Amino acid sequence: MLSRLLVNTEQLKKNCLFLKKELKDKLKFKHLTATIKGNAYGHDATLVAPICLANGIDTLAVARLSEAIQLRQNVKGKYEIMIIGIVDEEDIALAKKYNVSIPVASLDQAKKMLKYDLKNLKIQYKLNTGMNRIGFKDPVELLETYKLLTKKGVNNFGVYSHIYDNNNIEKTVKQFDVFEKLLNAIPNWEKIPYRHIRASGSVDKAIRGVIPKRSWETNARPGCSVYGYSSSDSKLDQSFNSFQLVTKIVQINKTVKGETVGYDSTYTVKDKIEYIANLPIGWGDGLYRSFVGKKVYINNKLYPIVGKMAMDNTSVKVDNTVKNGDTVYFFRDFKHACTFIDDASDVANVIATIANLSVVRVPRVAVKKFNK
C-alpha cells in the first residue's frame, strides 16, 4: 500500500483515557462525548468509535443523520449518539428508529415538526450564546418551544451551545453566562441529562482551572483533543496526534537544466542536474494544487513540491540521497508538520489540511505505534 493515512489506535486510547481522568474523574462531568463528525475528523469513524467507547467515552457526537446511522449499523454496544447539526423534520422517524438525539434551534422548526410522531424523540435545545449561527437567543421563544414539544411527549435529552473564541476569556465567560440565563428559562432544567457547551478549547480551560466547571454542566464535548490536536500552552499537550499521512516514492527522474516537470510546463529545471521524485498521490486524493512550493518530509529533511499537481501524482524536488521507495510524510507530527500547513499550532488548519483532506481514496490503516 503506497499512500495511506495511519491511525494510531494506542494513541487514541491514551487521549481518551487522559480526557476521562481529567474530566470525568477529577472534574466530575457525568458524561463525556467524543465528537467524531466528518468521519472522525478524517480518521474513520467506525475505527475510532469503538476505541473511544472502550476508554471512557459514553456518547458520540456527529453532524449529520447519515453519520449517526453509519455508527449504529457498524458499531455495536450501548451508547448515546447526538446529532449537533439540523435534521430535516421528514427524517424524524429515522432519528427515532436509530435512537439518536436531534437539535431544535427555533420555534419555527418546532412547529414544522408537529405533523410527525414526536413521542419519545430525543431532542436537544440548541442555544445561541454569541456565535450567531443557529439556536435560541430569546428565552421566551425557548420556553414556548419547550412547552410545545414537551406536550407532544418528546424526550428532553439535552441543552447545548458552542464556544466560538476560546482564546478570548471575557467572551467565553459571557457565553457561559448567556447559556445559564437561557437554561433558567426552561422549567425543571435539572432533569435534562445533557447540558454542555465545552469543546476542546474550553475543555482545556476547565482542566487548567482558567474557566472552572459550572454546577449545571453535565457533559463535555471534546473534538480535536480526542485526536491529539491542542495549542502550545494547553494541558492537552499530554495527548498527541493520532495520525500520519504518508506515501512512498515510486520513481525518481534525473533531469537537466531547461527541462520541465508536469502539466503545462509550470516548473522548469534551474540547476545543471535536479532529481524529481514522483509520489502516487494527488488532487484526486484530496490534496490541493496550491500545495505546490510547499514541502514534505523525506528522511527527516524537507523537500519542495514542484510542477502542477496531477490527479494521481505529486512531484518533489529531492537530492541524490533520496532513494526510490523512501517514505514521504505529508504529516508526521506537530514537530514535523509539512510546511503546507502554514502554522502547525493552528488546529483548524491542521484538520482542514490533513484529516479531512484525503477522505476520497487514501485508505485508513490502524497501527499501534508510528515508525520514528
N, C-alpha and C positions, 0 to 999 in steps of 0.2 A: 504494500500500500504506500504510494508515494506521498500524497498530500493528505493530512489528517489533522483533526483537532483533538488533542489528547486531553482527556478529562481525568484528573487525579482524584480518585474516589476516596483515598485516605485523607487527602487534604480537605475535601468536602466534609467528611466525617468530623475532622478536628474543628473546622469552622463552626459546624452546628453545635458541637459539644461546648465550645467556648461560649457561644451565644446562650445556650441553655444555662450554663453555670452563672453567667453574669446577669441574665435577665430573669429566668425562672427561679433559680436557686437563691441568688443574692437579693435581687430587687423584688421578687415575689410577683412577677407577672404571671397570671393564671394560665394564659395561653401564649404560644409562640408560633407565629406564622412565617413561613418561608415564601417569599414572592418568587414564583417560577414562571411568570409570564414570558412571552417571546421565546418559547421553547427553552425555558430556564436560562434566560439571557444567552441563548445560543448553545448551551451545554448539552441539551437533550433532556427534556422534562421527564420522560419515562425512565431515564437513567438516574437523574438527580433526585426525584421524588422519594423513592424507597430509601435512599440513603438519609435524606432529611428526616423522614418519619421514624427511622430506626435510631435516631440520635438526637432526640429532644424536641423535635418539631411535631406539633399536633395538628396544624392547619396549613393548607396550601392556598396561595392567592394567585389568581390568573386574571387576565384582562378580557378574555372572550369566552363565550359559552362553548365554542368548539374545543378550546383548550381544556376546559373542565371535563367535557365528555371524553376526550382522549385519555385523561388521567383515570377517570372512573373505569374505562374499558381496559386499561393496561396496568394499573397499579392497584393491587388488592389491599384490603385492610380497612380498618375503621378510622376514618379521619374526616375532617371538615374541608370543604372547598368553598372559598369565597371568590366571587367574580367582582372585580373592582371597576369594570367598565360597563357602560349601559347595555342592557339586554333588551332586544325587541320584545314588546309585550306578546307578540304572536308566539314567542318561544317559551312562555311561562310553563306550559305543560312539560316541555323538555327539562327545564330547570327543576321542576318537581320530580320528574322521573329519575334524574341523576343526583338528586339530593344535594343541590348546591344553593348557596345564598346569592341573591342578586341585589344590586343597588337601586334605591329610589332616590331621585335627586330633585324632584319638584312635584307640586300639587298637580300640575298638568299631566305629568307622566302617570301619577297615581290614578287619575280619573280615567285615563286610557286603558288602564289595567282592569277596570271594574267589570268589563264584559267577560272576563275569564274567571275560572275557578281559582280563587286565591287561598283557599283553606289550606293551612299548614305550609304555605310557601314561605321559605326563609328569605327575609329581606333585611337589608342594611340601609340605614338612612345616611346618605352622603351629605356632609356639611361643607359649605363654602366658607372657610375660615380666613380667606385672603388671597388665595391663588387665582380665584375668578375663572375657574373652568366650569365644572358642574357642581351642583349642591345647593342646599338651603342656606340662605343668608337671613331670612326673616323668621323669627321664632313663631310668629302667628301662623305663617304658612306651614311650618314644620308641624306644629301642633294639630292643625286641621288635617294634614296628610296622615299623621299618626292615628288620629281618631277614625278617619275614613277607612284606613286599611285594617286597623285592629277590629273594627266591626265586621269585616269580611273574613276574619279568622286567620290572618297571616301569623307567622312565627316571627316576632320582632327579635331578630337574631343579632343585629349589630348597629352601631353608630360609628362613623369613621370620617376622617379627613386626611389631608396630606400636607406635610411641611414643604414649603417651596423655596426657602432661602436659609439653609441650615447654618451658614456662616454668619448670619445676622441674628444675634441672640435676642435683640429687642423685638424684631419682627416675629421670631419664633415663639417667644413668650407670649406675645399678643395673640398669636394663633391659638395657643393653649387656652387663653382667657376667653376668646370668642367661642371655642369649642365648648367650654364649660357653661357659658351663658346659654348657648343653644341647647345643650344637653338638658339643662334645667327646665326647658320648656316642655319636655316630654314627661308625662306622669309616670311615676314608678320606673324611672330610667335605670334604677339599680338592678332591676330584674332582667335587663338586656345584657346578655352574657359577654358580647364582644364590643368593647369600647376602645378605639385605637386611633392614633394619629401619627405615631412614630414609624418612620422608615429608617434606613441605615444611619444616615447622618445624625438624626435626633436620638436614635438608639445609642449611638456613641456618646451623645451629650448626657444621657441618663447614666451610662456606665461610669463616666468620669465625674458625675455629680454636677455638671455645668447647668443642666436643666433637669432637676430631680423629678422622679416619677411622681405623678399626682394620684391622689387616692382613687379617682374614678377610672384610672387606666387599668384595663384587664388584659390587654393584648399588645404585643409589639410585632411589627411587620417588616423585618429586615429583608432587603433585596440584595443589593450589591455585596454586602458583607458576608452573605452566605457563600459567595464565590471568591471572596478574598480581596475585594476592592476596598480600599479605605484611604483617607487622606493621611498626609505625612505625620500629623500631630495626633492621630487617632489611637486610642487604646485598642481599636480593632486591628492594628498592625499585628496583633498576635494571630490574626487569621491571614492566610496568604492565598495568592491566586491559584486557582484550581484548574487552569487550562494552559495549553501551549498550542499555537498554530504553527505547524511545521510542514516542510516538504523536502524533497531531495533533488539534487541536480541531475538532470538526465543527459545533458550534453554540454561540453564546453567548446566554443569555437575560437580559434586563434585568428584574429582579424588584423588588418594593416590600415595605416592612415589613409583616410579618404573613403573607406568602405562604410556602408550604412547598416543599421540594425532595425529590423521590424518594419511594420506597415508605414508607408508614406515617407520613408527615409527621414524620420524625425530625429534620429541620432546618428551623427557622423563621427567615426573613429578619429580621434585627435592625435593620439600618440603613434609612434612608429609601429608598435605592436600592442594590442589590447586583447584580453581574454574575456569572452562573453559567455556567462553561464546561463543555461536555459532551464526554467522551472516549470513543471507541469501544473500550473495554477494560474488563473487569470480572472478577468472581469466576469466570466461565466460562473465563477465560484463565489462571487460577491465582493471581490476586490474592486478598487476604484482606479480608473485610469489616471486620476490625479495623483496617485502614489508615485508616479514617475519622478525620479530625482530624490525620492526618499530612500532610506537604507534598510537593509536586512542584516541579520547576524549569521555569519558562517565562521565556524572555528573561533568564536569569541572576537571576531573582527567585523566591522561594519563595511558593507559594500552597497553602492548605489544601484537603484533600478534605472534602466536606460531604455530608450526607444518607446514606441507606443505599445502599451499592454494589449495583448490579444485576448480573445475569449478563453483560450486554454493555455496560454503561455506568458510567462514574465521573464524578461531578460535582465541580467545583473552583470555589471562590470566588476570582475574579480582580478586577482593576481595569480601568478604561477604556483602559489602554494595551495590553491584550492583545487580539489580533485572531483572528477565525475563520481556521483553517488554521495557526496558530502551532504550532511543535514543542513537545511536552511531554516532559520527561525524568523517568522514574521512577528511572533511574540513569544518570549521565553519567560520573563518575569518582569517585575517593575524596575529592577536594576538594569535589565537588558531589554527594555521595550524598544521596538523598532522606531526609528525616527519619523515614520509616517504618523505615529501618534505624537502630535505636537507637544503634548505635556502628559507624561505618564501618570502624573498625580491627578489629572482631570478624569475622574471616574467615568463620567458620562461619555467622554471622548473615547476612553478605552473600550467601553461597552459597544458604542456605536461603530467603532472601527474594527473590532475583532469579533466579539461574541455573537453579535447579530449580523455580522457581515456574511460569513461563509456558511449560511444556512442552506445553500442551494444544493451543492454536490459534495462538499467535503464531509467525509464520514467522521462521526464521533467515536473515539476509541477509548475505552476505560483502561486506566493504568493505576497501579498502586503507588508508584513513585515516578518522578521525572528523571531522565538522564541528565547528568551535570554537563 
